[in-house]
Amino acid sequence: MLIVLGVIVVSVAVAIGISMFSDSSVSTNRDAVISDLVNLAGRAQQFYHRPASMGGGGYSFDLLTAGSISLLTANATNANGSYFIETPGSGSGPNAVVVIKGVGTETIAGLPVAAHVFVYPDRDSVAMLN
């Protein structure tokens, strides 16, 4: 009887440990994706403020389109996930915005960890998708 009870206790402990490890992996990946997105947001803001004659946007996000993530980073994929411009840049001035999306390597209920960052000339805002 004690052996059966011991096997049950060990099985429950292993199941809880696996669950905790999985949760930790997802949380770590989510934090890494957000960190990368904040870094890309900073680069997008630098691009916005850099004069066009120096390879920047000249106070506009208009050049940041769906295929132009290479203007912000040499490698849009890393160990944390993949990054791309979800919504092309629009206009200039304080309401100019570009949206960058990050898709992580870990999954939650079959869906990858994902977040996006709204980048404005003077601020950014990160939102988790899952």
FENKA-V95377 format. One record per residue. N is the residue number from 0. RES is the residue in one letter. PHI is phi in whole degrees, -180 to 180 (999 if undefined). PSI is psi in degrees with one decimal (* if undefined). D_FIRST is the distance of its C-alpha to the first C-alpha in Angstrom with 1 decimal. Layout:
# FENKA-V95377
N | RES | PHI | PSI | D_FIRST
N | RES | PHI | PSI | D_FIRST
This chain:
# FENKA-V95377
0 | M | 999 | -40.8 | 0.0
1 | L | -66 | -34.6 | 3.8
2 | I | -65 | -44.0 | 5.4
3 | V | -62 | -44.5 | 5.3
4 | L | -62 | -41.1 | 6.3
5 | G | -63 | -42.1 | 8.6
6 | V | -63 | -41.3 | 10.0
7 | I | -64 | -45.5 | 10.9
8 | V | -63 | -44.2 | 12.5
9 | V | -65 | -41.5 | 14.4
10 | S | -61 | -43.9 | 15.5
11 | V | -64 | -42.1 | 16.9
12 | A | -63 | -41.3 | 18.6
13 | V | -65 | -42.9 | 20.2
14 | A | -62 | -42.1 | 21.4
15 | I | -66 | -41.3 | 22.9
16 | G | -62 | -43.4 | 24.5
17 | I | -63 | -42.6 | 26.1
18 | S | -62 | -43.9 | 27.4
19 | M | -65 | -39.5 | 28.9
20 | F | -64 | -42.9 | 30.5
21 | S | -62 | -44.6 | 32.1
22 | D | -62 | -39.3 | 33.4
23 | S | -66 | -40.9 | 34.9
24 | S | -63 | -43.3 | 36.6
25 | V | -64 | -44.9 | 38.2
26 | S | -64 | -42.2 | 39.4
27 | T | -63 | -43.8 | 40.8
28 | N | -65 | -41.1 | 42.6
29 | R | -60 | -46.2 | 43.9
30 | D | -63 | -39.5 | 45.3
31 | A | -67 | -41.0 | 46.9
32 | V | -63 | -43.4 | 48.5
33 | I | -63 | -41.7 | 49.9
34 | S | -61 | -44.5 | 51.3
35 | D | -64 | -39.7 | 53.0
36 | L | -65 | -39.7 | 54.4
37 | V | -65 | -38.0 | 55.9
38 | N | -63 | -45.5 | 57.4
39 | L | -64 | -34.3 | 59.0
40 | A | -63 | -41.6 | 60.2
41 | G | -62 | -40.7 | 62.0
42 | R | -67 | -37.1 | 63.6
43 | A | -65 | -39.0 | 64.7
44 | Q | -67 | -38.5 | 66.3
45 | Q | -62 | -43.2 | 68.1
46 | F | -59 | -44.7 | 69.2
47 | Y | -58 | -45.2 | 70.6
48 | H | -84 | -15.6 | 72.6
49 | R | -76 | 135.1 | 73.9
50 | P | -60 | 148.1 | 77.4
51 | A | -60 | -33.4 | 77.7
52 | S | -66 | -16.0 | 80.1
53 | M | -109 | 17.7 | 77.3
54 | G | 87 | 16.8 | 74.8
55 | G | -105 | -167.3 | 73.3
56 | G | -90 | -11.4 | 73.4
57 | G | 61 | 50.2 | 76.4
58 | Y | 62 | 42.2 | 74.8
59 | S | -154 | 147.3 | 73.2
60 | F | -97 | 3.8 | 69.9
61 | D | -56 | -32.2 | 71.7
62 | L | -78 | -11.8 | 71.2
63 | L | -86 | 93.2 | 67.4
64 | T | -111 | -178.7 | 66.7
65 | A | -53 | -37.3 | 63.7
66 | G | -100 | 12.1 | 64.4
67 | S | -110 | 25.7 | 65.6
68 | I | -60 | -22.8 | 62.5
69 | S | -64 | -16.8 | 64.0
70 | L | -71 | -18.9 | 66.5
71 | L | -106 | -30.1 | 63.7
72 | T | -151 | 147.5 | 61.5
73 | A | -76 | -23.7 | 62.0
74 | N | -135 | 109.9 | 58.4
75 | A | -82 | 0.0 | 56.9
76 | T | -129 | 134.1 | 53.5
77 | N | -141 | -169.4 | 51.4
78 | A | -65 | -20.9 | 47.8
79 | N | -85 | -33.0 | 47.1
80 | G | 164 | -162.1 | 48.6
81 | S | -120 | 148.0 | 51.9
82 | Y | -132 | 140.9 | 54.7
83 | F | -154 | 161.8 | 57.7
84 | I | -82 | 115.1 | 60.3
85 | E | -81 | -45.0 | 59.1
86 | T | -123 | 120.1 | 62.2
87 | P | -57 | 154.5 | 65.5
88 | G | -62 | 146.3 | 67.4
89 | S | -131 | 115.2 | 69.8
90 | G | 66 | -164.5 | 73.0
91 | S | -133 | 176.3 | 74.0
92 | G | 89 | -177.6 | 74.1
93 | P | -66 | -19.7 | 71.4
94 | N | -96 | 4.1 | 69.9
95 | A | -65 | 142.2 | 69.5
96 | V | -151 | 149.2 | 65.9
97 | V | -138 | 143.6 | 63.9
98 | V | -115 | 124.9 | 60.2
99 | I | -112 | 133.8 | 58.0
100 | K | -112 | 141.4 | 54.6
101 | G | -121 | 133.8 | 51.7
102 | V | -119 | 117.0 | 48.9
103 | G | -78 | 178.8 | 45.9
104 | T | -94 | -18.0 | 43.7
105 | E | -91 | 157.1 | 40.3
106 | T | -121 | 151.4 | 39.4
107 | I | -124 | 116.5 | 38.1
108 | A | 52 | 40.7 | 37.0
109 | G | 85 | -6.7 | 39.0
110 | L | -108 | 139.2 | 42.1
111 | P | -70 | 151.7 | 43.4
112 | V | -59 | 133.3 | 43.8
113 | A | -147 | 148.0 | 47.4
114 | A | -152 | 161.3 | 49.9
115 | H | -137 | 158.4 | 53.7
116 | V | -125 | 130.2 | 56.2
117 | F | -91 | 120.9 | 59.5
118 | V | -109 | 122.3 | 62.1
119 | Y | -112 | 166.3 | 65.3
120 | P | -57 | -30.1 | 68.1
121 | D | -122 | 3.5 | 67.0
122 | R | -163 | 170.5 | 63.3
123 | D | -144 | 162.5 | 60.2
124 | S | -142 | 120.8 | 57.3
125 | V | -97 | 138.7 | 53.8
126 | A | -134 | 131.7 | 51.8
127 | M | -80 | 138.3 | 48.3
128 | L | -94 | -31.3 | 48.1
129 | N | -166 | * | 44.3
